[in-house]
Amino acid sequence: MTEIPVRARKTRRKGTGVTMAEVAATAGVSMQTVSRYLRFPETVAADTGQQIQEAIEKTHYVHNLAASHLASARSNMVAAIIPTLSASIFAETIQHFSEVLHSAGYQIFLGYTDYRADREEEVIRSLLGRRPDGIFIIGTHHSRNSVALLKRARIPIVEGWDLTPKPLDRLVGFSNRAAIAEMVDHLARSGRRQIVFSGVLRKGDSRATERRDGFVAAMTERYPDEEIRLHVSTELPLEMASGAVLLRQTREHYPDADAIMFSSDVLASGALLESARLGIAVPHALAMTGFGDFELSKQLNPSLTTVFVPSDEIGRQAGRLLLEGMQGVVSEQKSVDVGFKLMIRESG
């Protein structure tokens, strides 16, 4: 009796997953058609596309994007760099930014800097190592090394949340200085004269610094002979509890203050709650204002007078500008000022 050798069953190499050839065989089409469907689904007939999609779901196929990116020299990824993960206002910007990019087939890498220049360099270097097609970065103040890294990448860049006459590439933001100056004018028109600027100025937080500088310039212009009243901390965390601390410290330093302009709604909200505990009549004895128009601001009692920043519009415009850059479109307007709006409520 002659034994017939049995060919060993070929097993799939661990980690390779389902192949495109298997999807094609299951769908009854060629590999080229599957590849075209994955890259340009609109070029494949609807019934054929449905067959391929059903085969993908049946085989649990996962498209090898890395191989596609190597072939096309594009990653279909963009990087977004924000100062902190804890501020909901930046999260709103990133959400609307992502919606614009996702609709065009891009995914988002996210990094945060904690307002530190050295960390920004690390994040930029790390994200560039993943070869993004473009970068959105909140802020316009960067270290020399960060600027060199960004320019050397030779990819579209959008800076956000600030305005500068010399952007790296494209820009979408608003003027912190102008917003603060308008709030000073509002308080002055309502009879306030002993106005104090109070805030947390962490190293690297250029927006808070611009608000302080805008306050100094506006008060100097309106009251040239008056003392400039400032009470800022570089050590306190940016949280509501710090607002309560700043309120007590500011009143100790400036007992005659009739208004306090806080650098952020987070701080102003904490101060308003503390004022109720201390029995301070707001706004009659002391007006308070914030910056950002967070959701909590209008729910406080009294409701908070603040500056509304269109964070959603910043995200949408940043997405549009970056997409234009990655598609090679020459933008008619590479710098977009989304503006701001004073929200005059009960506290000031």
C-alpha positions in Angstrom: 0.0 0.0 0.0 1.4 3.3 -1.1 1.1 6.1 1.3 0.1 9.4 -0.2 1.8 12.3 1.5 -0.6 14.8 3.0 0.4 18.4 2.3 0.6 20.3 5.5 -2.1 22.9 5.8 -0.7 26.4 5.3 -1.3 28.5 8.3 -1.4 32.3 8.3 1.7 33.9 9.8 0.8 35.3 13.2 0.1 39.0 13.2 -0.5 39.2 9.4 -4.3 39.1 9.6 -6.7 38.7 6.7 -5.2 39.7 3.3 -6.7 41.7 0.5 -6.6 38.6 -1.7 -8.9 36.8 0.7 -11.3 39.8 0.6 -11.2 39.7 -3.2 -11.9 36.0 -3.3 -14.8 36.3 -0.8 -16.3 39.1 -2.8 -15.6 37.5 -6.2 -13.7 40.4 -7.6 -10.1 41.2 -8.4 -7.6 42.6 -5.8 -7.3 45.7 -7.9 -11.0 46.4 -7.5 -10.8 45.9 -3.8 -7.8 48.3 -3.6 -9.6 50.9 -5.7 -12.7 50.6 -3.5 -10.6 51.1 -0.3 -8.9 54.2 -1.8 -11.6 55.7 -4.0 -15.0 54.1 -3.2 -16.9 56.4 -5.4 -15.1 55.0 -8.5 -16.5 51.5 -7.9 -20.1 50.5 -8.9 -22.5 50.5 -6.0 -23.4 46.8 -6.2 -19.7 45.8 -6.4 -18.9 48.1 -3.5 -21.6 46.5 -1.4 -20.1 43.0 -2.2 -16.7 44.2 -1.1 -18.0 45.8 2.0 -19.8 42.6 3.0 -16.7 40.6 2.3 -14.7 43.0 4.5 -17.2 42.6 7.4 -17.4 38.8 6.9 -13.6 38.3 7.0 -12.9 41.1 9.6 -10.4 42.6 7.2 -8.4 45.7 8.4 -6.8 47.8 5.7 -3.1 48.1 6.0 -2.8 51.9 6.0 0.9 51.9 6.6 1.5 50.1 3.3 -0.8 52.5 1.5 0.9 55.5 3.0 4.4 54.3 2.0 3.1 53.8 -1.6 1.5 57.3 -1.7 4.0 59.2 0.4 1.0 60.5 2.4 -0.1 59.4 5.9 -3.7 60.8 5.9 -2.9 61.9 9.4 -2.7 65.3 10.9 -1.2 66.4 14.2 -2.9 68.8 16.7 -1.0 70.3 19.6 -2.8 72.0 22.5 -1.6 73.5 25.7 -3.7 71.4 28.1 -6.2 68.5 28.1 -8.1 69.9 31.1 -9.6 73.0 29.4 -12.9 72.2 27.7 -12.6 75.3 25.5 -9.6 73.7 23.7 -11.5 70.4 23.5 -14.3 72.2 21.6 -11.8 73.7 19.1 -10.3 70.2 18.5 -13.7 68.6 18.1 -14.7 71.0 15.3 -11.3 70.8 13.8 -11.5 67.0 13.7 -14.9 67.0 12.1 -13.6 69.0 9.1 -10.6 66.7 8.7 -12.4 63.5 9.3 -14.9 64.3 6.6 -11.9 64.5 4.2 -10.5 61.2 5.3 -7.9 62.3 7.8 -7.3 61.0 11.3 -5.9 63.1 14.2 -2.8 62.7 16.4 -3.1 64.8 19.6 -0.4 66.1 21.8 -0.3 68.6 24.7 2.4 70.9 25.9 1.4 71.9 29.5 2.4 75.4 28.4 6.1 74.3 28.4 8.4 75.3 25.6 10.6 72.3 26.1 7.6 69.9 26.1 6.4 71.6 22.9 9.6 70.7 21.2 9.3 67.1 22.4 5.7 66.8 21.2 6.5 68.4 17.8 9.5 66.0 17.3 7.4 63.0 18.3 4.5 63.8 16.1 6.6 64.7 13.1 8.2 61.2 13.5 4.8 59.8 12.5 4.9 61.8 9.3 1.7 63.8 9.5 0.5 65.6 6.4 -0.1 68.8 8.4 0.0 70.3 11.9 -2.5 72.5 13.9 -0.9 74.1 16.9 -2.5 76.4 19.4 -0.4 79.4 20.1 2.0 81.5 18.1 4.9 81.7 20.6 7.4 78.9 20.0 11.0 78.3 20.9 13.7 78.6 18.2 14.1 74.8 18.1 10.3 74.3 17.7 10.2 76.8 14.8 13.1 75.1 13.1 11.5 71.7 13.4 8.2 73.0 12.0 9.8 74.8 9.1 12.1 71.8 8.3 9.0 69.5 8.0 7.8 71.4 4.9 4.2 70.6 5.6 1.2 73.0 6.0 0.9 74.5 9.5 -2.0 76.4 11.1 -1.5 78.3 14.3 -4.6 79.1 16.4 -6.0 81.1 19.2 -3.6 84.0 18.7 -2.9 86.7 16.1 0.5 87.6 15.0 1.9 89.7 12.1 4.4 86.9 11.3 2.7 83.5 11.3 4.6 80.4 10.4 2.1 79.6 7.6 -1.6 79.9 8.2 -3.3 81.5 11.2 -6.8 81.7 12.8 -7.4 83.5 16.1 -8.4 86.7 17.8 -6.8 89.6 19.6 -6.6 89.0 23.4 -5.3 92.6 23.8 -8.3 94.1 22.0 -10.8 91.9 24.0 -9.3 93.1 27.3 -9.2 96.7 26.2 -12.9 96.5 25.4 -13.7 95.0 28.8 -11.8 97.8 30.5 -13.8 100.4 28.5 -17.1 98.6 29.6 -16.1 98.7 33.3 -15.0 102.3 33.0 -18.3 103.4 31.4 -20.1 101.7 34.3 -18.3 103.9 36.8 -15.4 101.6 37.8 -12.0 103.2 38.3 -10.0 101.0 40.8 -9.8 98.1 38.4 -7.5 95.2 39.1 -6.2 92.5 36.7 -5.9 89.2 38.5 -4.8 85.8 37.1 -2.6 82.8 36.8 0.3 83.4 34.4 2.0 80.1 33.9 5.3 80.3 32.0 4.5 79.7 28.4 0.9 80.9 28.6 1.2 83.7 26.1 -2.5 84.3 25.9 -2.8 85.1 29.6 0.3 87.3 29.3 -1.2 89.2 26.4 -4.4 89.8 28.4 -2.3 91.2 31.3 -0.3 93.4 28.8 -3.6 94.5 27.2 -4.9 95.5 30.6 -1.8 97.6 31.3 -2.0 99.4 28.0 -5.7 100.1 28.2 -5.6 101.4 31.8 -2.5 103.5 31.0 -4.3 105.1 28.1 -7.6 105.7 30.0 -6.1 106.6 33.4 -2.5 107.8 32.8 -2.1 109.1 36.3 -3.5 106.1 38.1 -1.6 103.2 39.6 -1.7 100.0 37.5 -3.2 97.4 39.7 -2.0 93.8 39.1 -2.2 90.7 41.1 -0.9 87.6 39.3 0.4 84.2 40.4 2.9 82.0 38.6 2.5 79.2 41.1 -1.2 78.5 41.5 -2.8 75.9 39.2 -5.4 77.0 36.7 -8.5 75.8 38.6 -11.5 77.2 40.4 -10.0 77.0 43.9 -7.2 79.3 42.7 -9.9 81.9 41.9 -10.9 81.9 45.6 -7.3 82.4 46.7 -6.8 85.2 44.2 -9.9 87.0 45.3 -8.8 87.1 49.0 -5.2 88.1 48.0 -6.3 90.8 45.6 -8.6 92.4 48.2 -5.7 92.3 50.7 -3.4 94.1 48.3 -6.1 96.5 46.9 -8.8 97.0 49.5 -10.2 99.9 47.5 -10.7 97.8 44.3 -14.1 98.2 42.8 -13.6 95.7 39.9 -11.5 92.6 39.3 -10.8 91.3 35.8 -9.8 87.7 35.9 -7.6 86.2 33.2 -10.0 83.2 32.8 -13.5 82.1 33.5 -12.2 79.3 35.6 -10.7 81.7 38.1 -13.5 84.2 37.9 -16.0 81.4 38.7 -14.1 80.3 41.8 -13.9 83.9 42.9 -17.6 84.5 42.5 -18.4 81.5 44.6 -16.0 82.6 47.2 -17.5 86.1 47.2 -20.8 84.6 48.3 -19.1 82.8 51.2 -17.4 86.1 52.2 -20.5 88.1 52.0 -19.2 90.4 49.2 -22.0 92.0 47.2 -21.3 91.5 43.5 -21.5 93.7 41.5 -22.5 96.5 43.9 -19.4 96.4 46.1 -17.1 94.6 43.6 -17.6 93.9 39.9 -16.0 90.7 38.5 -15.3 89.6 34.9 -13.8 86.6 33.3 -12.5 85.4 29.9 -13.7 82.5 27.7 -17.5 82.3 28.3 -17.4 78.7 29.6 -20.7 76.9 30.0 -20.7 77.4 33.8 -20.4 81.2 33.5 -24.0 81.9 32.6 -25.3 79.5 35.3 -23.5 81.2 38.2 -25.4 83.6 40.6 -24.7 86.3 39.7 -24.0 85.3 36.2 -20.5 86.1 35.0 -19.7 89.0 32.7 -17.0 87.7 30.3 -15.5 87.5 26.8 -16.9 85.0 24.4 -14.4 83.4 22.1 -15.8 81.4 19.2 -13.7 78.3 19.9 -15.8 76.1 17.6 -15.2 78.6 14.7 -11.5 78.5 15.4 -11.5 74.8 15.0 -13.6 74.8 11.8 -11.4 77.5 10.2 -8.2 75.8 11.2 -9.5 72.6 9.7 -10.4 74.4 6.4 -7.1 76.2 6.2 -5.0 73.1 6.9 -7.0 71.0 4.4 -6.5 73.7 1.7 -2.7 73.6 2.4 -2.6 69.8 2.2 -4.6 69.8 -1.0 -2.3 72.4 -2.6 -5.0 75.0 -2.7 -3.8 78.6 -2.5 -5.8 80.2 0.3 -7.3 83.6 -0.5 -7.0 84.4 3.2 -4.2 82.7 5.1 -4.9 84.7 8.3 -8.4 84.6 9.8 -9.5 86.9 12.7 -12.7 85.2 14.2 -13.2 88.1 16.7 -14.7 88.1 20.1 -17.8 89.4 21.9 -18.4 90.8 25.4 -21.1 88.9 27.3 -22.4 91.5 29.7 -24.2 89.8 32.6 -24.9 90.4 36.3 -21.4 90.3 37.8 -20.1 93.4 36.0 
